[in-house]
Amino acid sequence: MRILVTGGAGFIGSALVRRLIRHSDHEVLVFDKLTYAGVLSSLDPVSSSDRYRFIQADICDADAVARAFRDFAPEVVAHLAAESHVDRSIDGPGAFVQTNVVGTFVMLSQALAYWRGLDEAARSAFRFHHISTDEVFGSLGEDGFFTETTPYDPRSPYSASKAGSDHLVRAWGHTYGLPVLVTNCSNNYGPFHFPEKLIPLIIIRALNGEPLPVYGDGSNVRDWLFVDDHARALQAVFETGKPGETYNVGGNAERKNIEVVTAICSILDRLRPKAEGRYADQITYVTDRPGHDHRYAIDAAKIRADLGWTPSVTFEQGIEQTVAWYLENQSWWRDILDARYSTQRLGVAHG
């Protein structure tokens, strides 16, 4: 198949592209604006393939999107392009509304026009797969899980913008008949993760001898999903999922934030011991994020039953691989720190 991947130079998008080039015969067109979080070197491992192409363009640019549809003639759109960091959405929500809501509207509008011009067989085979987050569901207490029927209750500008885009995608499916798929995933982690997110941030700051900031008391809980497992799930959904359906994707790996941080410190103590002391000595508790959701947890029973997908990597295996990757690929993240991000605190403003 020909697969158009928006946001394909981002963390999850690049993992999907690497998987498709390495483990399928699909052709891939990456459509990415290359914002601060778009790292083209994340695609270097597959960039020499004759089944890979790249366009630098903005999903809000209707003409550029229309040209990509016309020239590439995709059979699948995997729509990952989004502003994705909660802390940045607190500081500057406008960019999140523009990219996540307006950009998704543009993608849907151009996809619909393209789809309507296809013959009957091609229309039947076409899929618009929108990749979203479990944060649209709000916050859980100590018990329970998010399912595909959990009511939406977004709490941050980021999650509200993603909730809006989810609703648009389903509306285009119901109103116009566009064959859409939606997936909502838990927190991803793994290689090539931009350093602003918790796990790479802690690894990098630990190696640099800097304080390791933990929000509040560190008791907030997330369900962690290894990014390569997520890429497998996305492929399964757009290849075999039923149009109009939603699938939750989770890693079955709930951990408190402080548990994640201490696990990273323990692995670093073993793989790259300090001259004196332990990495956990650098942990510092800081003022909590405004409106910080307490707990997310995914029930992934539907995708397991319908599509046969389950996580293949435990959190212990995945975090070990991730720490080792950052140790072995310091040039990748040091280039990012030098050019665009210095691990400073974000998300302390109020809109």
N, C-alpha and C positions, 0 to 999 in steps of 0.2 A: 504494500500500500504506500501511497504518498501521504506523509503526515506533516502538517504545518504545526510547529511548536512555537507558540508565543512565549516570550520570557525564557527562551532556551539557553541563554547564557547565565541564568540565575542558578541558585543552588539545586532546587528540585528539577527544574527544566533541564539543566546540563546532565544530571544523573539519568533522566529519561532518555536524552539524546544518546549518551554513551551506551546505554543498554540497547537501544534500538539498532545502533550501528553495529554493535558487537554481537548481538544475540538474535537478530532477525534479518530479513532481506528487505525491509522497508526502506524507502527513500525519505529523507528528513530535510525540511527547510526550517531553519531557525530564524525567527522574526523577533528581533530584540532591539530596544532603544539604546542599550548599554548605559543605563543610569549608573549611579555610584555602585550599586550592588550587582550589576551585570559584569561578569569577569570572563572575557573571551578565552583566556588561557584555560578555563575549566573545560573547554571543548578541544583543546590541543590533542588529547589522546585519540580523537576520531576525526580530526579536521582534514586529514589527507584522504579520507574515503571518498570515492566517487558517488556515493549515495548521500553525501552531506552537502548542504548549501547553507549560506548565511546571508541575511539581509539586515542591515542596521536601519531600523525604522520604528516609528511610534504607533502603537495601536490606536491612538486618538486621531491619527492621520488617515482619513477615510480613503483618500486616493492611493496611498501606499498600500493599505490593506487590500483594496480592490485589485491593484496590480499583482499582488502576491497570489490572490485567488486565481486571477486570469492566467498568470504565467506558469504557476506551479500545478494548478488543478488538483488540490488536495482531496483525498477521500476521507481524511480525518483532520479535525482541528483539535489539538490539545492546548487548551487556553490556560497558561500558567502566568502570563505577564501580570504583575501586580506589585504595588507597594505593600510590604509585608511586615514591617517592624512596629509593634505596638508603641514602643517608646517614641519613635519618630512621628507616629500619628498623633500623639499627645502634643508634641511640639508644633506640628504643621499639618493639620488634618486636610487642608485643601488639596494637596497632591494626591492623597488617598482617594478622595471623591473623584478627582479628575481621571486618574488612571484606572481605578478599580470599578467605578460606576460608569463614567462616560466612555472609557476605553472599552469596557465590555459591551456597552450599547453599540459602539461603532463596529466591533467584531461581529456582533449578532446581525446588525443591519447588512453588512457586506456578505456575511455567510448566507443569509437568507436570499439575497439577490443572486448570488452565485448558485445556490442550491436549486432555486426555481428555474435556472437555465439548463439544468442537467436533464438527461433522458431519464426515463422511469427507473431503470435498473440502477443508475448511478445515484439517483435521489434516495432510493431505498437503502443503498449501501453507505451513504454519507453519515458521519457522526460529528457533532459538535460537543466536545467533552470539556466541561468547565471544572477546573480543579480548585477546591475551596478548603476551608478550615473548620475545625470543630469549635473555634471560638465564637462562631455565629450563634451557638446554643446557649451562651452565657456561662454561668458558674454552677458547679455542683457542690453539694454538701459532702459529708464524709462517705455517703453511700450513693449507689446508683451509677448509671452509665448513659451516655448519649446514644440514642438510636436514630435511625433515619426519620422517625416520626416525632422526635423531640421538638417542641415549639421553639422558635427562634427568640433569642433574648440577648442580642449583642450589647456589650458594655463599654467598648472602646471605639474611638473613631475608626480604627483599622477594622475591627470585627463588624461594625455597622456598615462600612463600605463593602465588605465582602458579602454580608447578608443581602445588601441591595443588589449586588451583581448576581447572586444566586437566584433571587426572585426574578430578575430580568430574564435569565436563561430559561427558567421554567415557564415564564410567561410566553416567550418566543416559541417554546415547544407546544404549549396548550393553544395559543392563539393562531399561530401560523403553521403548525405542524412540523417545524424544524426538528430533526431527530437529535435530541439533546441528551446528554448524560451529565450527572453532577456527582462529584466525590468530595467528601469532607474528611480531612485527615487530622491526625493528632500531631504533636510536635515532632518535626523531623530533625535528625542529626546525622553526621557522617563527614566524609572527606569533602573538600571544596566548599565548606560552609562559610559564608561571609562573617568576618570577625565580630560583628556587632551582636550576634546572638549568644545565648548563655554559654553553651559548651565551648565553642572556639574562643570566646572572650576569656573564659576562665583558663583555658590551656595557655593562651598567649600571654596573658597577664602573669600567670604563674611562672612561665619561663623567663619573663622579663623582670621578675622580682618585685612586681607591683602588688598592691592590695587586691584581694579577690572579693568584689562586692556581692553581697547576698542581700536581696530585698527583704525588708521586715525581719521576721524571725526564721525565714527559710522554709516555712511549713507549706507553702503553696505547692500543689501537686500537678504534675503533667504526665501524660501517657506518651512515652518516647518511641518513635518509629524510625528505624534505620532507613536512610534515604534510598538505598538500593532495593530494599523490600518495597518501599512505596513505588518506585519506578516499575517493579514487576506488577504491582496492583494496577497501576494506571494502564499498562499495556493490556492486562487481562480485561479491564473494563471497556476500553474502546475497541478491542478485538471481538469480545464475546458478550459484553453487557447489553441489556435490553434498553432500547431508546425510551426516554421518559423516566427511567429509574434513577434513584440516588443510592450510592454505596458509601458507607462509612469505612475508613481505613485506619486501623490503630495497631499499635505495636504490642499490646498486652504487657506493658512495662511501666506501670505507674511508679513514680519516684518523687519524693519531696525534693525541692530545689537544693536544699542543703545536702541531701544524700547524693545528688548528682555531683556537686562540687567536691565533696569529700572522696567520692569514687575517683574523680579525675586526679585529685591530689595523691591518692594512694598509688595509682598507676604511674604517675610521674616520679614518685619516691622510688619506685622499682626500676623504671626505665631510664630515668635521668636524675639520679639523686643529687641533692644540693650538697655543697661543701659543708654547710652547717644547718642543722634544724630540718624541719619537714615543711612541705608546701602548705599544709593545712594551717601553719602558723600565720600565713598571709591572709586568711579569711577575715573579712571585715563586714559587719552588718551595717546596712545603710537604710536611709528612709525609704519606706515602701513606695512602689509605683502607685500613682493615683488610680483608684478604682481597680486594683489588682484582683483578678478573679482567683478564687481560692483553689478550685480543682477542676480539671478536665479529665474525662475518661471515656473511651470509645468502646461500644459494643460492635465488634466487627463480624457478628454471626452471619449477617446476610451475605457479605462478599465471600465468606468461607463456604456457605451452603450453596450459593448460586454459581459461583465462579471458581471455587476450589482454591482460593488464595488464603494463605496463612503466612505470618512472619517466619522467616527462616533464621533470623539472628536474634539471640537474646540480648538484653541490655548489656549484660556483662561482656559478651563477645563484641558487640557493636562499639561500646565505649572504649574497649581496649584497642580495637582496630582504628578508631578515630584518633585517639591520642597518639598512637604510633604513626599515623599518617601525618599529623601536624609536626611531629618531630622530624620526620623524613622529608618534609616538603616545606621547609621554612622559607625558601625563596618565594613560594607562591603567596604566602600571607604577609611576608615582610614587604613585598612590592605594594600590596594593598595598603599597609600601614603607612608606607612612605608617601603614597600618592593621594589617599582620600579618607582615611579614617584612623584615628589615634587612640581608640578604645575609651574615649571619654564617656561620661555619664550622659544619657539622653532621657527624655521623657519627664523632666522635672517642671516644665512649664504648664500652664493651664489654658491651652487653646490659643 
